[in-house]
Amino acid sequence: MELSQIFTLAAKEFRDRIRNRWVLAVALVFTVFSLVITYLGGAQQGQIGLKSIELTITSLVSLVIYLIPLIALLLGFDAIVGERERGSLDLLLALPITRMEILLGKYLGLAGALTLSTIAGFSLVAVLLYQQFSWAGLFHYLGFMLSSVLLGLAFLSLAVFMSVVARERTRASGMAIALWFFFVLVFDLLLLGALVGTSGNFGNYGSDIFAYLLLLNPADVFRILNVFSMDDVRTLYGLASIIPPALAQPWMMGSVMFAWIIVPLALARWRFTS
């Protein structure tokens, strides 16, 4: 595996996204929505504007959970299957480049475009928070931005895996939408239904097992990392007794998020090279 070939393919993929203004469009969407939510996110509590870093991050979490997974899935679902349908994949394989290099090059290029658009979209809010709360408030917000990037990369890994598995581009797009519905909308409803159905009693394991099942959803891992790890917000939402203290550790949630990035890519590599 040659790194130069991987970076060359990644740079081409990144330039393609820049040329079609995909990065600019996504950055503008994030900027507009983040500004609106930052100033109006506390309206239900009778607060408008930058009142606290905790309230700002909590308001933006919902935006990220809905938008970033969808954008990442739509960005990467045709990374491989699209090349296969256009016939360009056979052309690439005819060159002195391996399937592993193609897979990593495509992923890194898409990841660079997604990361740039995410950071650019949230940068204006970061400037406003720095002016309001100085470095103390900006530190927590930078952590939020980093976790947002990791969430996008996790769903991008899932999208690339689906692109490798699917035989048709239309099927890959359907799988991407279905995956978004499952992780963002359906998963928590199923877990809540199971919790209510069992009255929180799950044998000798206790109700904590439901909290650990949240780790099976990268969107919930992101939520725990940004909301449940802040004591003030946990108390505000009445979640201090639901989420075990072990899950409120940033290093643990970060490790789980990295696993969500690596495992789907490893499966995609196995399927693509087999």
Buried (B, 14 or more C-beta within 10 A) or exposed (E): EEEEBBBBBBBEBBEEBEEEEBBBEBBBBBBEBBBEBBBEBBEEEEBEEBBBBBBBBBBBBEBBBBBBBBBBBBBBBBBBBBBBBEEEBEEBEEEEBBBEBBBBBBBBBBBBBBBBBBBBBBBBBBEBBBEBBEEEBBEBBBBBBBBBBBBBBBBBBBBBBBBBBBEEBEBBBBBBEEBBEEBBEEBBEEBEEBBEEEEEEBEEEEBBEBBEBBBEBBBBBBBBBBBBBBEEBBEBEEBBEBBBEEBBBEEBBBEBBEBBBEBBBEBBBEEBEE
